[in-house]
Amino acid sequence: GRTDRRALAAPPHAELLRTAPAPVVFRAPAADLGALAEVLAGSAEDRRIAVPDGHPDLGHGVRWLPLSEAVAAFAGEEEGVFVLAPPQRAAWNVDLRPLVPLLVEQGVTARTLSTVLRPFGISRRDLYDALGDAPASRSKGSRNEERGEKK
């Protein structure tokens, strides 16, 4: 929705801007991006924001900039539609570990999972720890022992 400097700094909005795990879309005067940077002090350098790229034609073109660059590049009272990206650490804010055994049971290899989950901060060690109790991760020998068969 539409916002301004005062609303950006108000507690409910400020907390949402700091912690929202999804992009936040808002309309505001470009000059008020400085207030946004103040609200996000400490993480403003890491945050990215989509800013209008030229004048709207049939839609809005945007370009992604670090918030600090957007504050320096945009001034004045002209309103724009902005999209604040979520903090890096809160990309989805979901614990993916419970999904790992289910994916292995469906035939996804641990190696593939390790490669795919690495950008989400899940190390190979974390992956194998999550697979520790998964039925699909047991060795053939341990499954045979459960059935009373010899190795």
N, C-alpha and C positions, 0 to 999 in steps of 0.2 A: 504494500500500500504506500500511500504518500506519507512522507515523514519530514522532519526538519531537525535542526541542530539540537533543540531542546528535547525532542522525543528520542533522538538517538542516544542521548546521555542519560535518559530516565532509566531507573533500575530494571523494569521488566524488559525493555527493548535492549538495553546494554547487555544484560545477561544472555539474552537470545543471540545477539551478535557475537558474543564471546564463545558460546558453546554449541550453537546449533549444528547438528551432524549433517545437515543438508544445506544447499545453497540458499541464501536469503536474498530475495528480490525486493527492491524498494525503489520508490521515485522520490527524488530530493533535489534541491538546488546543488549544483556542483561545488559551490563554496562550502557546503556543509560536510564534505568529505573529511575536512580537517577534524571536525568533531568525532567522526567515526575513528580516525587514527588515534585520537586521545582516548576513546573508549577502549580501543584494542592495544593500548600502550603495552609494550613488551612483546607483543606478537604481531604488530603491524608490519614489520619487515617480512614476515613469513606469509602473510595473508595476501591473496590475489583477489582482484576485483575486475569484473567485466564492465567496461565503460563504453559509452556510445562512440562509434567510429564514423564521424561525419554526420550529415543531416539525414534524418529518416526519409526514405523514399517509399517503397512499398512495405517496408519493415524496418527494423533496427539492425544495423551492423554493429558488432561489438568487437573489442579487442581486450585481451586479458593483460593486466599490468599488476606489478606489486602495488599494494595499497599506497606505500610511500611515494611512488612515482605518480600515481593517479592524483594524489593530493597536490603535488607540485605542478602537474600538467593542467589541472582543471580548476578554474576560479570563476567567479561571477555568479550571478543569480539564475542563469539559465538552468532549467530543470532537465534532468536526465533519468533514465531507468538504469539502475545499477544492479549487479549480481555479485554478492560477496560470497566467495568460495568458503566452504567449511574449513576449520583448522585441519592441517594434514593428519594429525593424530586421530581426528574424529571422522575420518573419511566415511565410514559406515557406523562406527562405534558398535560393532557387533563382534561377539566372540565366535570365531569360526571353528574352534577346536571340536565342538560336538558334531560338526558336519564331516570331519575328516574320516572317521570310521565308516560312516554311511557311504561316502564317495568310494572308499576302497572296496566296500562290499559290492558296489555297482561296477567294479572293474577298473577304476581309475588307479593307476600305479602310484606308489609313494613317491617315486622320482618325479612324475608329472606334477603331483600335488606340491612337492617341495619347490619346484620351479615356479609354479603359478602363485603360490602363497607368499613367496619371498618378499614381493613389494608391499605386502600387508604387514610386514614385521614378524612373520612366523618363520622362525629358523628351522633348519633341518632337524635339529635336536628337539625343538618344540613339536614338530610334526611326529617324530617317532615316539615322543612321550605320550602324545595324544592317541597314538595307535597301540600303545602298550596293552590295553585290555580289549582291543577290537578283535572279534572272531576272525576276520580276514587277515589279521597280521600274525596269527599264530603259525608256527612252523608245522609242516606236515607231520613231523615226528610227534609233536605234542597232541595233535588231533588223533593220531593213531593210538596214543597212550590212553586218551579219554575213552576210546572205543574198546580198549582192552586188547588191542593188536600189538604185535611186536614191531620194533623199528626196522 
